[in-house]
Amino acid sequence: MNANDASRSGDEHTYDYVIVGGGTAGSVLAARLSEDPDCRVCVIEGGPSDVGDEQVLRLRNWINLLESEYDYGYTTTEQPRGNSHIVHSRAKVLGGCSSHNTLISFLPFPEDLDEWVGMGCAGWDPVTVLPYRKRLRNNIVPVGEADRNPIARDFVTAAADALHVPVIDDFNRRPFSDGVGFFSLAYDPETNKRSSASVAYLHPIMDKRPNLTLKLRTWAYQLASDGAGRLTRVRVRYADGSTGTVRAERELLLCAGAVDTPRLLLLAGIGHADELRALGIEVRAELPGVGENLLDHPESVIVWETHEPLPPNSAMDSDAGLFVRRDTSRPRPDLMWHFYQVPFTVNTERLGYPTPPHGVCMTPNVPRARSSGRLWLRSSDPATHPALDFRYFTDPDGHDEQTIVDGLRLAREVANAAPLRDWLKQEIAPGLRVSTDAE
């Protein structure tokens, strides 16, 4: 395998399978498909390799990858209920967002899978799906003892006492309805090295399978058809600006993530016909659902200054979390918090809040948001970022907004409980003057 494929302008290279996107899904597919030595597999990845790149491989460095050369940095459109300045980081590196995020790993809740089956997804029931965890190659383990610093341990104790939830040793051992504890991460506790999709699935085979080709720093900008109208070709641009074409004889597999997969389909003429025609794109298939039902799980933040600097040992500065079930008629939690051992002030600074010299924060989020938005093309030019309109907090029953408000209130209860309260000097954002639901 040549990880830095040397294809250049005008070349057309043919494979059995062409995978667009060397991220979480693409890495797994490439490893599985290339197990057959007679099957030629090509992965097209817009970013560089992560091999030997400590900036990427060291899990605790994740925050420095945001809005960096490894990030596509997609932004939202103006939102009707605020939150118009959110940057949606999508990784531009082998391994995709598993090379970019904090690698907190959960098994799916059985009730979620049952709901999928109820909507027609046959074969996704818990009995069928959950045994596949044994085939995962990633090293998924609870945060190591050496990474469990004193303030994170005190957060776990305070949350358990204040909210009367159990301490959970391993969130993946069995289904849970509420609880607090240290997360399970895909990493090596001894080295802090990621066990990302690329590390687990591609690194061990890169130099051993001549039937696997990685085209790195290669941007897939358009899908093209064969004479029969099937999409079998990918037009690409290489790092030096030259272009080429990659063709799939058997299947073209789109693994370009939640943003670029629909973007490529729309540019290929698959989507809402009227919108495509308005941009001068030839309609290949009327499929108005492409780009629709764009979902996110919004997260707020509450920041405290601490009396003194924090202990340095940590896996990735957000090692512990909390789950609460407000709706006791359901078996699963409906509110989640991360506990950050850093003052996460990216958005609070913009609003005029001070940044403490040392601090912590809790970030309540909406695990199952009911607000949904859409993605659409602004232009037929592939280089133009698509519009991302999540329509945060627009669900008609106010579920998402109330979830965040409840989360902020409960976070204060945890902060006021021993032993965590002994660490905290003052609340920085939003500050104690903000106390009503409306505020």
NULUM-775297 format. One line per field, with one value per residue: x, y, z of N, C-alpha, C in turn. Coordinates in steps of 0.2 Angstrom, whole numbers, plus 5000, padded with zeros to 4 digits. Example, Ala and Ser with C-alpha at 12.3 -4.5 7.8 and 13.67 -1.06 7.14 Angstrom:
! residues 2
n_u = 5066	5064
n_v = 4972	4989
n_w = 5039	5035
ca_u = 5062	5068
ca_v = 4978	4995
ca_w = 5039	5036
c_u = 5066	5064
c_v = 4984	5000
c_w = 5039	5039
//
This chain:
! residues 439
n_u = 5004	5003	5003	5004	4998	5002	4995	4990	4985	4973	4974	4965	4961	4957	4947	4940	4932	4928	4931	4924	4931	4941	4937	4929	4919	4924	4937	4935	4927	4937	4947	4939	4935	4946	4952	4950	4961	4960	4953	4952	4954	4951	4954	4949	4954	4953	4962	4979	4990	4988	4998	5012	5010	5010	5003	4990	4988	4990	4979	4975	4977	4967	4959	4967	4966	4954	4947	4959	4972	4968	4955	4939	4930	4916	4902	4887	4871	4863	4854	4837	4835	4846	4863	4871	4885	4892	4904	4906	4916	4924	4934	4949	4959	4967	4957	4947	4934	4936	4949	4950	4941	4935	4934	4925	4915	4901	4890	4875	4859	4847	4833	4834	4838	4827	4817	4822	4820	4806	4803	4806	4819	4824	4833	4841	4839	4842	4847	4852	4862	4870	4880	4890	4899	4910	4918	4924	4939	4945	4952	4943	4941	4937	4942	4959	4966	4977	4974	4963	4960	4960	4950	4941	4937	4930	4920	4912	4908	4901	4891	4884	4879	4872	4862	4857	4860	4867	4885	4894	4904	4908	4901	4898	4895	4882	4865	4859	4850	4852	4866	4883	4900	4917	4921	4921	4934	4941	4956	4974	4978	4991	4999	4992	4988	4977	4965	4959	4948	4957	4969	4966	4961	4967	4981	4988	4988	4993	5005	5005	4995	4994	4983	4976	4974	4978	4973	4979	4977	4969	4956	4939	4928	4917	4905	4903	4895	4894	4892	4879	4872	4875	4882	4899	4911	4923	4928	4943	4954	4971	4984	4993	4986	4982	4971	4961	4953	4944	4939	4926	4923	4915	4908	4904	4907	4900	4907	4908	4904	4892	4891	4898	4894	4879	4882	4890	4881	4870	4877	4879	4867	4857	4843	4832	4823	4819	4827	4840	4839	4838	4851	4857	4861	4860	4847	4847	4841	4826	4825	4820	4823	4837	4849	4840	4832	4842	4851	4857	4865	4862	4873	4876	4885	4892	4902	4915	4927	4942	4949	4963	4976	4973	4974	4987	4985	4976	4965	4959	4954	4940	4935	4925	4907	4889	4873	4855	4839	4825	4812	4803	4796	4802	4816	4829	4842	4839	4846	4862	4879	4895	4910	4921	4939	4944	4942	4930	4929	4926	4914	4909	4918	4916	4904	4907	4911	4923	4939	4944	4959	4961	4950	4934	4921	4904	4894	4879	4869	4858	4853	4844	4838	4824	4823	4825	4834	4841	4852	4859	4864	4874	4879	4883	4897	4909	4918	4912	4906	4893	4876	4872	4859	4853	4843	4841	4833	4820	4809	4792	4787	4796	4805	4819	4825	4820	4827	4840	4839	4835	4847	4857	4852	4853	4867	4872	4867	4875	4888	4887	4888	4897	4911	4915	4912	4922	4932	4929	4929	4921	4906	4908	4902	4885	4884	4878	4868	4860	4846	4832	4821	4818	4829
n_v = 4994	5011	5024	5038	5041	5043	5048	5059	5074	5071	5058	5042	5031	5014	5004	4991	4994	5010	5021	5035	5046	5044	5042	5038	5028	5025	5020	5008	5001	5000	4992	4980	4977	4975	4964	4953	4948	4949	4959	4975	4990	5007	5022	5038	5052	5068	5074	5074	5060	5052	5045	5044	5057	5066	5077	5074	5060	5060	5060	5070	5082	5086	5098	5107	5104	5109	5121	5121	5117	5104	5104	5106	5116	5120	5132	5138	5144	5160	5159	5157	5157	5162	5156	5157	5157	5145	5134	5120	5108	5097	5084	5085	5074	5058	5045	5053	5061	5053	5055	5067	5070	5068	5054	5048	5034	5025	5011	5008	5013	5000	5003	5014	5007	4998	5007	5011	4999	4999	5009	5004	4999	4985	4971	4979	4977	4975	4962	4958	4967	4971	4961	4963	4972	4964	4963	4975	4983	4993	5000	5001	5007	5011	5027	5028	5024	5032	5044	5049	5063	5073	5083	5079	5066	5071	5078	5068	5062	5072	5074	5062	5062	5074	5073	5061	5049	5034	5029	5025	5012	5007	5013	5005	4993	4988	4992	5008	5020	5032	5041	5043	5045	5040	5041	5029	5027	5027	5023	5022	5020	5020	5027	5038	5038	5039	5027	5027	5026	5025	5021	5009	5001	5004	5007	4995	4987	4994	4993	4980	4976	4975	4978	4988	5005	5021	5037	5051	5068	5072	5079	5075	5081	5080	5069	5057	5050	5034	5027	5022	5029	5027	5032	5031	5036	5047	5063	5071	5082	5085	5088	5097	5104	5099	5088	5073	5057	5044	5028	5017	4999	4991	4996	5012	5020	5031	5039	5051	5058	5068	5081	5082	5071	5072	5084	5080	5072	5081	5090	5081	5080	5074	5076	5089	5094	5107	5116	5112	5114	5128	5132	5128	5115	5099	5088	5073	5063	5065	5067	5073	5072	5072	5080	5085	5085	5088	5085	5090	5089	5100	5110	5118	5129	5131	5140	5140	5148	5142	5140	5137	5132	5117	5099	5091	5078	5070	5062	5068	5080	5080	5070	5064	5061	5064	5058	5060	5055	5062	5060	5048	5038	5032	5021	5026	5039	5056	5068	5075	5078	5084	5085	5097	5099	5111	5129	5131	5142	5147	5153	5160	5171	5179	5185	5193	5189	5186	5177	5165	5162	5149	5136	5127	5118	5114	5105	5104	5094	5090	5075	5069	5078	5087	5097	5101	5103	5108	5105	5113	5118	5132	5136	5130	5128	5117	5121	5130	5131	5121	5127	5126	5124	5122	5125	5127	5124	5126	5117	5113	5110	5115	5106	5105	5117	5117	5106	5111	5121	5115	5107	5117	5122	5110	5108	5118	5114	5102	5109	5116	5106	5096	5086	5095	5109	5115	5117	5127	5144	5155	5157	5160	5161	5158	5167	5171	5181	5178	5169	5165	5155	5161	5170
n_w = 5000	4996	5005	5003	4989	4972	4962	4948	4939	4927	4927	4928	4940	4944	4955	4965	4976	4981	4994	5000	5011	5025	5038	5054	5050	5037	5039	5046	5036	5026	5031	5033	5020	5013	5018	5009	4998	4984	4982	4977	4986	4989	4998	4999	5007	5013	5022	5031	5035	5051	5056	5067	5071	5084	5089	5085	5089	5103	5115	5125	5119	5111	5112	5106	5092	5087	5076	5069	5057	5055	5054	5047	5050	5049	5050	5058	5051	5054	5068	5074	5088	5095	5097	5085	5083	5083	5079	5070	5071	5060	5057	5048	5044	5044	5050	5054	5064	5075	5077	5082	5092	5109	5111	5120	5124	5121	5123	5113	5119	5124	5122	5113	5101	5100	5097	5084	5077	5078	5069	5057	5055	5052	5060	5068	5081	5099	5103	5091	5088	5099	5102	5093	5098	5103	5092	5090	5087	5094	5109	5122	5137	5154	5161	5166	5182	5186	5179	5185	5193	5208	5209	5199	5205	5216	5211	5206	5218	5224	5215	5216	5229	5229	5220	5221	5214	5207	5209	5195	5189	5177	5162	5152	5156	5159	5154	5160	5170	5176	5184	5189	5185	5180	5162	5149	5138	5121	5121	5126	5142	5147	5139	5134	5121	5107	5103	5090	5075	5064	5070	5076	5066	5053	5055	5059	5047	5036	5029	5025	5016	5000	4992	4996	4995	5001	4997	5002	5008	4998	4990	4988	4977	4968	4962	4949	4935	4926	4909	4911	4919	4933	4948	4949	4949	4956	4957	4960	4969	4971	4983	4977	4969	4957	4947	4946	4943	4951	4950	4954	4952	4957	4969	4975	4990	5001	5014	5021	5032	5042	5036	5023	5016	5013	5006	4994	4988	4985	4976	4966	4960	4967	4977	4983	4970	4964	4971	4967	4954	4954	4957	4946	4944	4937	4939	4945	4953	4961	4977	4990	5004	5006	5016	5025	5041	5050	5064	5081	5097	5107	5119	5134	5145	5161	5171	5183	5194	5201	5217	5217	5206	5195	5198	5188	5182	5170	5158	5147	5151	5152	5160	5168	5170	5170	5172	5171	5174	5171	5166	5173	5167	5157	5153	5151	5153	5151	5151	5151	5158	5155	5164	5164	5167	5164	5161	5150	5139	5126	5120	5130	5132	5121	5125	5134	5147	5160	5159	5170	5179	5182	5182	5181	5172	5170	5157	5153	5142	5128	5126	5117	5106	5101	5092	5074	5060	5044	5030	5016	4999	4996	4984	4967	4967	4972	4982	4990	5006	5013	5019	5036	5046	5061	5068	5082	5098	5094	5094	5096	5109	5118	5124	5122	5126	5140	5145	5145	5154	5165	5167	5170	5182	5190	5189	5197	5210	5211	5212	5224	5233	5245	5242	5232	5232	5240	5232	5223	5219	5214	5204	5187	5174	5170	5180	5197	5197	5187	5187	5185	5175	5162	5161
ca_u = 5000	5006	4999	5004	4997	5005	4991	4991	4981	4971	4974	4959	4963	4951	4947	4934	4928	4931	4928	4925	4931	4945	4936	4927	4916	4928	4943	4932	4926	4943	4950	4935	4934	4953	4953	4950	4967	4959	4948	4956	4951	4954	4951	4950	4954	4955	4967	4985	4990	4989	5004	5017	5008	5008	4997	4983	4988	4989	4971	4974	4979	4961	4956	4971	4964	4948	4949	4966	4973	4965	4947	4935	4927	4909	4898	4880	4868	4860	4849	4831	4835	4853	4868	4873	4892	4894	4909	4905	4922	4924	4941	4952	4964	4965	4953	4941	4932	4939	4956	4949	4936	4938	4933	4920	4912	4895	4886	4869	4854	4843	4827	4835	4838	4820	4814	4824	4816	4799	4803	4807	4826	4824	4840	4845	4837	4848	4849	4857	4867	4875	4885	4895	4904	4915	4922	4927	4946	4947	4954	4938	4941	4936	4948	4963	4966	4982	4971	4957	4963	4956	4944	4936	4934	4926	4914	4908	4905	4896	4885	4880	4876	4867	4856	4855	4861	4873	4891	4894	4911	4909	4895	4897	4894	4875	4861	4858	4845	4855	4872	4889	4906	4922	4919	4925	4937	4945	4963	4978	4979	4998	5002	4987	4987	4971	4963	4954	4947	4963	4974	4964	4959	4972	4988	4991	4988	4995	5011	5004	4990	4995	4977	4973	4977	4975	4974	4978	4977	4965	4949	4934	4924	4911	4903	4901	4892	4896	4887	4873	4869	4877	4888	4904	4917	4925	4933	4947	4959	4977	4987	4997	4981	4980	4965	4960	4947	4945	4933	4924	4920	4909	4904	4906	4904	4901	4908	4911	4901	4885	4890	4900	4890	4874	4885	4892	4875	4867	4881	4878	4860	4852	4840	4826	4824	4818	4833	4845	4839	4840	4858	4860	4863	4856	4843	4848	4836	4822	4826	4820	4826	4844	4850	4834	4832	4849	4851	4863	4863	4865	4876	4877	4891	4892	4910	4918	4934	4944	4954	4970	4977	4970	4979	4988	4984	4969	4965	4958	4951	4933	4935	4919	4901	4883	4867	4850	4833	4819	4805	4804	4792	4807	4822	4835	4843	4837	4850	4869	4884	4902	4913	4928	4944	4947	4937	4928	4926	4926	4909	4907	4922	4913	4898	4910	4913	4930	4941	4948	4966	4961	4943	4931	4914	4899	4891	4873	4867	4852	4855	4839	4835	4818	4823	4828	4835	4843	4858	4858	4870	4873	4882	4885	4904	4910	4922	4908	4903	4885	4873	4870	4854	4851	4836	4842	4828	4814	4804	4786	4785	4801	4809	4826	4826	4819	4832	4846	4838	4836	4854	4861	4850	4856	4874	4873	4866	4881	4893	4886	4889	4904	4917	4917	4911	4928	4937	4926	4929	4915	4903	4910	4897	4882	4884	4873	4863	4856	4843	4826	4821	4819	4836
ca_v = 5000	5017	5029	5044	5039	5049	5050	5066	5077	5068	5050	5038	5025	5010	4999	4987	4998	5017	5024	5043	5048	5040	5044	5033	5023	5023	5016	5001	4998	4999	4986	4974	4975	4973	4957	4949	4950	4950	4965	4982	4995	5014	5027	5045	5056	5075	5077	5070	5054	5053	5041	5047	5064	5067	5082	5070	5054	5062	5062	5076	5088	5087	5104	5111	5102	5113	5127	5121	5114	5098	5105	5110	5122	5122	5136	5138	5150	5164	5155	5161	5157	5162	5151	5158	5157	5139	5131	5113	5105	5091	5083	5084	5070	5051	5043	5058	5064	5049	5058	5074	5072	5065	5047	5045	5028	5022	5006	5011	5010	4995	5007	5017	5002	4996	5013	5011	4994	5001	5014	5000	4996	4977	4969	4983	4976	4974	4955	4957	4973	4972	4956	4966	4975	4960	4963	4981	4983	4999	4998	5005	5006	5017	5031	5025	5027	5038	5050	5052	5068	5074	5087	5075	5062	5075	5080	5061	5061	5078	5073	5056	5064	5080	5071	5054	5045	5029	5030	5019	5010	5006	5014	5000	4986	4986	4998	5012	5025	5038	5039	5048	5041	5041	5039	5025	5031	5023	5026	5018	5024	5020	5032	5043	5037	5037	5021	5029	5021	5024	5018	5002	4997	5005	5007	4988	4984	4999	4991	4973	4974	4979	4979	4994	5011	5027	5043	5056	5075	5071	5081	5073	5087	5079	5062	5057	5044	5030	5028	5019	5033	5025	5035	5026	5040	5053	5068	5073	5087	5083	5093	5101	5108	5095	5084	5067	5054	5038	5024	5010	4994	4987	5000	5018	5020	5038	5039	5058	5062	5071	5087	5081	5065	5076	5089	5077	5070	5087	5092	5076	5081	5070	5080	5093	5096	5114	5119	5110	5118	5135	5132	5126	5108	5094	5084	5066	5060	5069	5064	5079	5071	5074	5087	5086	5082	5089	5085	5091	5089	5106	5110	5124	5129	5135	5140	5142	5149	5138	5143	5136	5128	5110	5094	5090	5072	5069	5059	5073	5086	5079	5063	5061	5064	5063	5057	5060	5053	5066	5056	5041	5032	5029	5017	5029	5046	5062	5074	5073	5083	5083	5089	5099	5102	5117	5134	5131	5149	5150	5157	5165	5177	5183	5188	5198	5186	5185	5170	5164	5160	5142	5134	5121	5120	5108	5107	5100	5094	5087	5069	5067	5084	5087	5102	5098	5108	5106	5107	5115	5121	5139	5137	5124	5127	5112	5124	5134	5127	5121	5130	5122	5127	5117	5128	5126	5126	5128	5112	5116	5109	5118	5101	5106	5123	5116	5102	5114	5125	5110	5105	5122	5122	5104	5109	5122	5109	5098	5113	5118	5100	5094	5090	5099	5116	5117	5119	5133	5151	5159	5156	5166	5162	5164	5171	5170	5185	5174	5164	5163	5151	5165	5172
ca_w = 5000	4996	5009	4999	4982	4968	4956	4946	4934	4921	4929	4931	4943	4945	4961	4966	4980	4982	5000	5001	5018	5029	5045	5058	5046	5031	5041	5047	5030	5022	5034	5032	5013	5011	5020	5003	4994	4977	4982	4977	4990	4989	5002	4998	5013	5012	5027	5031	5039	5058	5059	5070	5073	5091	5090	5084	5093	5110	5117	5129	5115	5107	5111	5101	5085	5085	5072	5067	5050	5055	5055	5041	5053	5047	5054	5057	5048	5059	5072	5077	5095	5097	5095	5078	5082	5084	5074	5070	5069	5056	5056	5041	5045	5044	5056	5055	5070	5080	5078	5083	5098	5116	5111	5125	5120	5125	5119	5112	5124	5121	5120	5106	5096	5099	5093	5077	5074	5077	5063	5051	5054	5054	5061	5073	5088	5104	5103	5085	5087	5104	5102	5088	5102	5104	5086	5090	5088	5098	5116	5125	5144	5159	5162	5170	5189	5186	5176	5189	5197	5214	5208	5196	5210	5221	5207	5206	5225	5225	5211	5218	5235	5228	5215	5223	5208	5209	5205	5190	5188	5170	5159	5146	5158	5158	5153	5166	5169	5179	5187	5188	5185	5174	5156	5145	5132	5117	5122	5130	5148	5149	5134	5132	5114	5105	5100	5085	5070	5060	5074	5077	5060	5047	5056	5059	5040	5031	5026	5024	5011	4993	4988	5000	4993	5004	4994	5007	5006	4992	4991	4984	4976	4964	4960	4942	4933	4920	4904	4912	4924	4940	4951	4950	4949	4961	4954	4966	4969	4975	4987	4973	4965	4951	4948	4943	4944	4954	4948	4957	4947	4961	4973	4978	4996	5004	5021	5022	5038	5042	5032	5017	5012	5009	5001	4988	4985	4982	4970	4961	4958	4971	4982	4981	4963	4963	4974	4963	4947	4955	4957	4939	4945	4934	4943	4944	4956	4966	4984	4994	5011	5007	5019	5029	5048	5053	5071	5085	5104	5110	5125	5137	5149	5167	5173	5190	5195	5207	5222	5215	5199	5196	5197	5181	5179	5167	5151	5141	5154	5153	5161	5171	5167	5175	5168	5175	5171	5173	5164	5176	5164	5152	5157	5149	5155	5146	5153	5152	5159	5155	5169	5161	5172	5161	5160	5143	5138	5119	5119	5136	5131	5116	5128	5139	5153	5161	5159	5176	5178	5183	5183	5179	5170	5168	5151	5152	5135	5127	5122	5111	5104	5096	5086	5069	5054	5037	5026	5009	4995	4994	4977	4964	4967	4977	4987	4995	5012	5013	5024	5041	5050	5065	5071	5089	5103	5090	5095	5098	5116	5122	5127	5122	5131	5147	5147	5146	5160	5171	5168	5173	5189	5194	5190	5203	5216	5212	5214	5231	5237	5247	5243	5226	5233	5243	5226	5219	5222	5212	5197	5182	5169	5168	5186	5201	5195	5182	5191	5183	5169	5157	5160
c_u = 5004	5002	4999	5004	4999	5001	4991	4986	4979	4971	4967	4962	4957	4952	4940	4929	4932	4927	4929	4925	4935	4944	4934	4924	4921	4934	4941	4931	4932	4946	4946	4936	4941	4956	4954	4956	4966	4954	4952	4952	4955	4950	4953	4949	4957	4961	4974	4984	4991	4995	5010	5016	5006	5003	4990	4983	4987	4982	4971	4975	4972	4959	4960	4970	4958	4950	4956	4966	4970	4957	4944	4932	4921	4906	4891	4877	4865	4854	4843	4831	4842	4857	4870	4881	4895	4898	4908	4911	4921	4931	4943	4959	4962	4962	4947	4940	4935	4947	4956	4945	4939	4937	4930	4916	4907	4892	4879	4864	4849	4836	4828	4835	4831	4816	4816	4820	4809	4798	4805	4814	4826	4832	4844	4842	4843	4851	4854	4863	4872	4881	4891	4900	4910	4920	4925	4935	4949	4948	4949	4938	4939	4943	4952	4964	4971	4979	4965	4960	4958	4950	4938	4933	4929	4920	4909	4905	4900	4890	4881	4876	4871	4861	4854	4855	4867	4879	4892	4902	4913	4902	4893	4895	4887	4871	4860	4853	4847	4862	4878	4895	4911	4920	4923	4927	4941	4952	4967	4980	4986	5001	4998	4986	4980	4970	4957	4953	4953	4968	4972	4963	4964	4979	4991	4991	4991	5000	5011	4999	4991	4989	4973	4977	4974	4977	4973	4979	4974	4958	4944	4929	4918	4911	4901	4899	4896	4891	4880	4869	4871	4883	4894	4911	4918	4930	4936	4952	4965	4980	4991	4992	4979	4974	4965	4954	4948	4938	4932	4921	4914	4905	4908	4903	4906	4901	4911	4907	4895	4885	4892	4897	4884	4876	4886	4886	4871	4871	4881	4871	4855	4849	4834	4827	4824	4824	4839	4845	4840	4847	4862	4863	4858	4853	4844	4843	4832	4821	4826	4823	4833	4845	4845	4835	4839	4848	4857	4860	4866	4868	4877	4883	4890	4899	4911	4925	4936	4949	4961	4970	4975	4976	4981	4986	4977	4970	4964	4954	4944	4932	4929	4913	4895	4877	4861	4843	4827	4812	4806	4800	4796	4813	4828	4836	4841	4841	4857	4873	4891	4905	4920	4932	4948	4941	4935	4925	4926	4920	4907	4912	4919	4907	4901	4911	4920	4932	4946	4954	4966	4953	4941	4924	4911	4896	4885	4871	4861	4853	4850	4835	4829	4818	4827	4829	4837	4849	4856	4864	4868	4875	4883	4893	4906	4914	4918	4905	4896	4883	4871	4865	4851	4845	4836	4836	4821	4808	4798	4784	4790	4805	4816	4828	4826	4824	4838	4845	4839	4843	4858	4859	4853	4863	4876	4872	4873	4887	4893	4887	4896	4905	4919	4917	4918	4933	4935	4926	4923	4913	4905	4904	4891	4882	4878	4867	4858	4852	4836	4826	4822	4826	4841
c_v = 5006	5023	5036	5043	5045	5050	5057	5068	5072	5060	5048	5032	5021	5005	4996	4992	5005	5020	5031	5045	5043	5041	5037	5027	5020	5019	5009	4998	4996	4993	4980	4972	4972	4967	4952	4951	4951	4956	4971	4987	5002	5018	5034	5049	5063	5077	5072	5064	5056	5049	5045	5055	5064	5072	5079	5064	5055	5064	5068	5082	5089	5094	5109	5110	5106	5119	5127	5119	5108	5098	5109	5116	5125	5127	5136	5144	5154	5160	5159	5162	5158	5157	5151	5158	5151	5136	5123	5110	5098	5090	5082	5080	5062	5049	5048	5060	5059	5051	5065	5075	5068	5058	5044	5040	5025	5016	5010	5008	5006	4999	5011	5012	4999	5001	5012	5005	4995	5006	5010	4997	4989	4975	4973	4983	4974	4967	4954	4961	4972	4967	4959	4970	4971	4960	4970	4980	4988	4997	5003	5003	5012	5021	5028	5028	5032	5044	5053	5056	5069	5078	5083	5069	5065	5077	5073	5061	5066	5076	5067	5058	5070	5078	5064	5049	5040	5031	5023	5018	5010	5007	5009	4993	4983	4993	5002	5018	5032	5036	5044	5043	5044	5038	5033	5028	5025	5026	5021	5022	5024	5026	5038	5043	5035	5030	5023	5024	5020	5020	5010	4998	4998	5004	5000	4985	4988	4996	4983	4971	4978	4981	4985	5000	5017	5033	5049	5063	5076	5073	5079	5078	5086	5071	5062	5050	5040	5031	5026	5023	5032	5029	5031	5030	5046	5057	5071	5079	5085	5089	5099	5105	5104	5091	5078	5063	5047	5034	5018	5005	4991	4992	5006	5020	5027	5037	5046	5062	5065	5078	5085	5075	5069	5081	5086	5074	5075	5089	5087	5076	5076	5074	5083	5096	5103	5118	5118	5114	5125	5137	5130	5119	5103	5089	5077	5061	5064	5065	5070	5078	5072	5080	5088	5083	5082	5090	5086	5090	5095	5106	5117	5124	5133	5134	5143	5143	5145	5142	5143	5132	5120	5105	5092	5084	5071	5065	5064	5079	5086	5072	5060	5065	5061	5063	5057	5058	5057	5063	5049	5036	5029	5026	5021	5036	5050	5068	5072	5079	5080	5088	5091	5102	5108	5122	5134	5137	5152	5154	5162	5172	5182	5187	5193	5195	5185	5178	5170	5161	5152	5141	5128	5123	5113	5110	5102	5100	5090	5081	5067	5073	5083	5092	5099	5104	5105	5108	5108	5118	5128	5141	5130	5123	5123	5115	5128	5129	5127	5125	5125	5126	5122	5119	5125	5128	5129	5122	5115	5116	5112	5113	5103	5111	5121	5111	5105	5118	5120	5108	5110	5122	5116	5105	5113	5118	5105	5103	5115	5112	5098	5087	5095	5106	5119	5119	5125	5139	5155	5156	5162	5167	5156	5169	5170	5175	5183	5168	5161	5159	5155	5168	5167
c_w = 5000	4999	5006	4992	4978	4962	4955	4941	4928	4922	4931	4934	4945	4951	4961	4970	4981	4988	5000	5008	5022	5036	5049	5054	5041	5033	5042	5041	5026	5025	5033	5025	5011	5014	5015	4999	4987	4976	4982	4980	4990	4994	5000	5004	5011	5016	5026	5035	5046	5061	5061	5072	5080	5093	5089	5089	5100	5112	5120	5125	5110	5106	5107	5094	5083	5082	5070	5059	5050	5055	5049	5044	5050	5052	5053	5053	5055	5062	5075	5084	5098	5094	5088	5077	5083	5078	5075	5067	5066	5055	5049	5042	5045	5050	5058	5062	5076	5081	5080	5090	5104	5116	5117	5121	5124	5120	5118	5117	5121	5118	5114	5101	5095	5095	5085	5073	5073	5071	5056	5050	5056	5055	5065	5080	5093	5104	5097	5086	5093	5104	5097	5092	5103	5098	5085	5091	5092	5105	5120	5132	5148	5160	5168	5177	5189	5183	5180	5194	5203	5213	5204	5200	5214	5217	5207	5213	5226	5221	5213	5224	5234	5225	5216	5217	5210	5206	5201	5188	5181	5166	5154	5149	5157	5157	5160	5164	5171	5182	5185	5189	5180	5168	5154	5139	5128	5117	5126	5136	5150	5145	5133	5124	5112	5102	5095	5080	5066	5064	5075	5071	5054	5049	5056	5052	5035	5026	5024	5019	5005	4990	4992	4998	4997	5000	4999	5004	4999	4993	4986	4983	4972	4963	4953	4940	4927	4915	4905	4917	4932	4942	4953	4950	4954	4958	4961	4964	4974	4979	4983	4968	4959	4952	4945	4945	4946	4953	4952	4952	4951	4965	4975	4984	4999	5011	5023	5027	5037	5038	5024	5013	5009	5004	4994	4984	4981	4976	4964	4958	4961	4977	4980	4974	4961	4966	4970	4957	4948	4955	4950	4939	4941	4939	4941	4947	4961	4972	4989	5002	5012	5010	5024	5036	5051	5060	5075	5092	5107	5117	5128	5142	5155	5170	5180	5190	5201	5211	5220	5209	5201	5195	5190	5177	5176	5160	5146	5144	5154	5155	5165	5169	5172	5170	5173	5171	5174	5172	5167	5173	5159	5156	5155	5152	5149	5147	5154	5154	5158	5161	5166	5167	5169	5161	5153	5141	5131	5118	5124	5135	5127	5119	5133	5146	5154	5160	5165	5174	5178	5185	5180	5176	5170	5162	5150	5144	5134	5123	5116	5110	5100	5091	5081	5063	5048	5035	5019	5006	4995	4987	4974	4964	4973	4983	4992	5000	5011	5019	5029	5046	5054	5069	5079	5093	5099	5090	5098	5105	5120	5126	5128	5127	5138	5149	5149	5153	5166	5172	5171	5180	5193	5194	5196	5210	5217	5215	5221	5236	5239	5243	5237	5228	5236	5238	5223	5223	5220	5205	5193	5177	5170	5174	5190	5200	5190	5186	5189	5176	5163	5155	5157
//
